[in-house]
Amino acid sequence: MPDSRKFIENLSGAGKTIGVLTSGGDAQGMNAAVRAVVRMGIYVGAKVYFVHEGYQGMVDGGDNIKEASWESVSSMLQVGGTVIGSARCKDFRTHEGRLRAALNLVQHGITNLCVIGGDGSLTGANLFREEWSGLLNELVQSGQISEEAAQTHSTLHIVGMVGSIDNDFCGTDMTIGTDSALHRIIEVVDAIMTTAQSHQRTFVLEVMGRHCGYLALVSALACGADWVLIPELPPQDDWEEQMCQKLSENRADKKRLNIIIVAEGAIDQNNKPITTDLIKDLVVRCLGFDTRVTILGHVQRGGTPSAFDRILASRMGVEAVLALLEASPGTPACVVSLCGNQAVRVPLMECVQMTQEVQKAMDEMRFEDAVKLRGRSFENNLNTYKLLSHHKIDTELPNSTFNVAVLNVGAPAAGMNAAVRSAIRVGITEGHTMFAVSDGFEGFYKGQIKEIKWGDVGGWTGQGGSLLGTKRTLPAKHIDKIAEQMRIHNINALLLIGGFEAYLGLMELQAARSKHTELCVPMVMVPATVSNNIPGSDLSIGADTALNAITDTCDRIKQSASGTKRRVFIIETMGGYCGYLATVGGLAAGADAAYIYEEPFDIRDLQSNVEHLTEKMKTSIQRGLVLRYDIAHTALTHHTDLIPLYHDCMCVFYRNENSSENYTTDFIYQLYTEEGKGVFDCRKNVLGHMQQGGAPSPFDRNFGTKIAAKAMLWISKKLKEFYKEGRVFANTEDSACLLGMRRRALVFQPVVQLKDETDFVHRIPKEQWWLRLRPLMKILAKYKTSYDVSDSGQLEHIVRPRAKDGSAF
């Protein structure tokens, strides 16, 4: 059977010229996207031009359009904003302005445009594309270009990437800059919480979002806000009374602070603005609480991009170049989007039209339709927030005294507490009695089990580590005692939140069902580990926080070397047999290579990297960084070496005992030191457990909250299903599941069916999606490599939601 796969080696950019510009409001991560477009374009043999100052630079021409080189983007990755500039351009809205822009592009041979901006910028790009032939005819008639030039440049190809902190563009789950903006918001909220608790204050925070409430909604989920107000869901007419009642109840429960988050475009049912001052006056007048207002403003646009935004922008930038290479004259303009965990291409105007329909639905007061049009991600966030906001007893439950236990298993991971809080509160909302198990399975067999109430988990969302306590103990040796504790406390369902030990523990519990009927209850596991090595899930709670810790540290180390030329840093970081942190952290830090267990390497690979680095150090790129991965909970460690160049870095991640007993961090350090004599010198650094500690990132808080809420709803469903003759009895394969992110959706998978997908010796899945990102990292570091792009090239259409009356929008 012939190989149908498609490789980057078969795509050529020779003879093609690409222009890249950023337009509209700036967003963190735009520079990472520009860097990826430039380097991927040059890699495939195309010419790439910067178009400075957005459309204004395209209209003005001259020095605003400059050819990009590989080195010209070396300092971009960790810089916020857009270094090539962005501007609102009135001239481009006129026919005359677009005519001048067309002339400037033809003069530089540019027939491929990569536009990074919001819906207005992308709409303008599509109009420009549609007018292109007519504009060239006008230029020919006026004698400004020749007939031959018009024929040579007869087609303009457009690919868009959405850069917007508001996440207000339909057709993608996340836009470039949104995650970084959430980081800024949560940093402020976490800081405000400490002062608010000290004085028992209420804080009203205004965040950006004139037409979209995504930032307000997700930040409210991520910090456990008491109330949130967004444009898509105006509160009921008596919202003032309801809000004050909730704030009062929370204070009565000994909560020392209240947080209210307001999107700047928040409105009531009568389309009147709801301002921060209005809310402050209301709280002071009705409750007498000491209330302060904080307006975050452009703080949300500033700062360095998060690891998520760097990775997202890099993936999108590479995909954008592939889309331009594959475009034909009849190919419609497309947007590179994120759907679940996949980069996809969507017709640009379908996205723009649906984005405009959201605003139309809001203008017509069809708010439920507006929420559906926003997309799956927005709707899921809103439903989760509603679920966590109100007590609601489900009278349909056959027994209102179901007992559900929650425990953490394995190493701590940032975001575990957010997941526990979500599970407890959703469980209570569903009518269950919730029990917390301290110290994992060890606490379970010792009877460290107690009921936990709604207020007991207040403030847990932003806490790092595991407040329940967690151990690596597996249940098999103590299964009799665990079964006895299940009987004593009448536990009807189990929720495990943890890493590979939780995965093994769930299998052991299911295997013991034949001997202990007490274990014949619904069980579900939610993955939480920095190593991201759980079969059945592309992502785990805690991995994003660890990636940000690595990225932040690399940024600081590179900055520390800003006055020192030709220096390589070797950094030791965590891992396991799984090279996820190595590879994806390397992509976020601008890495060159990653030595991991999944891809065997030898001394020749190390020598090749040293020579590659030595050659680069002889150019203007004169700084390096090496990451080494280590994991404390096994005798075998995972090591990483990363080498950033100039402000970029070459990343060499390798495993010590796991991949070779001889290639230790000291060996790598000595190798680079010896081979780099006269060219560069080396330094070592150890990150250690700081990657497991600290406050969870907004992504991990949100992911933990949503996935745990979904797991608890599954438990409620299974309790109803397996409740017969006065008791719960669940002994089927599908009653013990792992809930994981698979490509585009959260999926429940029977744990026994995952055995064949698991490498139990090395504690990793047999197939791992992120391995497909490794060639991308190498390409962006100027290594020649093979890159399978078979998943690219499919233009997907937006699935239009149904209106409330059942008709399509």
ABEGO torsion letter per residue (X at the ends): XBBABBBAAABBABGBBBBBBBBEBBBBGAAAAAAAAAAAAAAAGBBBBBBBGEAAAAAAEEAABBBBBAAAAAAAAABBEBAAEBBBBAAAABAAAAAAAAAAAAAAGBABBBBBBBAAAAAAAAAAAAAAAAAAAAAAAAGABBAAAAAAAABBBBBBBBBBAAGABBGBABBBGAAAAAAAAAAAAAAAAAAAAAAGBBBBBBBBGAABAAAAAAAAAAAGBABBBBAABBBBAAAAAAAAAAAAAAAAAGBABBBBBBBAABBBAAGBBBBAAAAAAAAAAAAGBBBBBBBAEAAAABEBBBAAAAAAAAAAAAAAAAAAAABBAABBBBBBBBBEABBBBBBAAAAAAAAAAAAAAAAAGBAAAAAAAAEAAAAAAAAAAAAAABBBBBAABABAABBBBBBBBEBBBBGAAAAAAAAAAAAAAAGBBBBBBBGEAAAAAAGBBBBBBAAAABGAAABBEBAAEBBABBAAAAAAAAAAAAAAAGBABBBBBEBAAAAAAAAAAAAAAAABAAABBBBBBBBBBAAGABBGBABBBGAAAAAAAAAAAAAAAAAAAAABBGBBBBBBBBBEABAAAAAAAAAAAGBABBBBAABBBBAAAAAAAAAAAAAAAABABABBBBBBBBBAABABBBBBBBBBBEABBBBBBBBBAAABAABBAAAAAAAAAAAABGABBBBBBBAEAAAABEBBBAAAAAAAAAAAAAAAAAAAAAAAAABBGGBBBBABAAABBBBBBBGABBBBBBAAAAAAABBAAAGBBABBAAAAAAAAAAAAAGBBBBBBAAABGBBBBBBBBBBAAGBBX
